[in-house]
Amino acid sequence: MQIWPKGVSKPAVRALNSVGITTLEQLTTIEEKTLKALHGMGPKSIGVLKGALHEKGLQFKD
């Protein structure tokens, strides 16, 4: 079962796991700028995650 949306790279998944984020909903507890600073997290993956959050009516922490 794929947890992350298609388009999120393996390095980005490893970056998320390194800070304890394993679900889309947990992304609401972290700021976008913090994600951008993670090694392996690129702009494409952040865009995909932002879109997936938006589809669920969610967003990154302000």
Backbone torsions as a table, in degrees:
resi	resn	phi	psi	omega
1	MET	NA	130.2	179.9
2	GLN	-89.6	123.1	-178.9
3	ILE	-83.8	-41.2	-175.3
4	TRP	-94.8	150.4	179.6
5	PRO	-62.6	153.4	175.9
6	LYS	-59.8	134.8	-179.4
7	GLY	109.1	-12.0	176.0
8	VAL	-87.1	120.1	-173.8
9	SER	-71.3	160.0	177.6
10	LYS	-62.0	-41.6	175.8
11	PRO	-60.6	-35.4	178.5
12	ALA	-67.5	-40.1	177.4
13	VAL	-62.3	-43.1	178.0
14	ARG	-62.4	-38.8	178.3
15	ALA	-63.2	-43.7	178.0
16	LEU	-62.6	-45.5	180.0
17	ASN	-62.2	-33.5	-177.7
18	SER	-65.0	-23.4	177.8
19	VAL	-108.8	14.8	173.3
20	GLY	83.2	14.4	179.5
21	ILE	-97.2	116.9	-176.5
22	THR	-124.0	-3.2	178.3
23	THR	-135.8	156.7	178.3
24	LEU	-59.5	-40.5	-177.9
25	GLU	-62.7	-31.0	179.5
26	GLN	-68.2	-18.2	178.4
27	LEU	-65.5	-18.5	179.1
28	THR	-72.6	-7.4	-179.0
29	THR	-99.2	3.1	-176.1
30	ILE	-131.2	144.2	180.0
31	GLU	-80.2	149.4	-179.9
32	GLU	-59.7	-39.4	-179.1
33	LYS	-64.4	-30.2	177.2
34	THR	-69.4	-41.0	176.8
35	LEU	-61.7	-43.0	-178.9
36	LYS	-60.1	-28.5	-178.0
37	ALA	-80.3	-12.5	-178.1
38	LEU	-74.1	135.3	176.9
39	HIS	-64.9	124.0	179.9
40	GLY	102.5	-11.8	-178.8
41	MET	-94.8	109.4	-178.4
42	GLY	-102.0	170.7	-178.0
43	PRO	-62.4	-33.8	179.6
44	LYS	-64.2	-47.3	-179.1
45	SER	-64.2	-39.6	178.2
46	ILE	-62.7	-41.2	177.8
47	GLY	-62.9	-41.7	178.7
48	VAL	-63.8	-44.3	179.9
49	LEU	-64.8	-40.9	178.8
50	LYS	-61.5	-42.3	178.3
51	GLY	-64.7	-41.1	179.2
52	ALA	-65.9	-38.9	176.6
53	LEU	-63.5	-45.7	-178.3
54	HIS	-58.6	-39.5	179.2
55	GLU	-61.4	-27.2	179.7
56	LYS	-97.5	5.6	-179.0
57	GLY	74.5	24.5	-178.1
58	LEU	-115.6	170.8	176.6
59	GLN	-155.0	166.1	174.8
60	PHE	-64.1	159.3	177.7
61	LYS	-61.4	140.1	179.1
62	ASP	-75.2	NA	NA
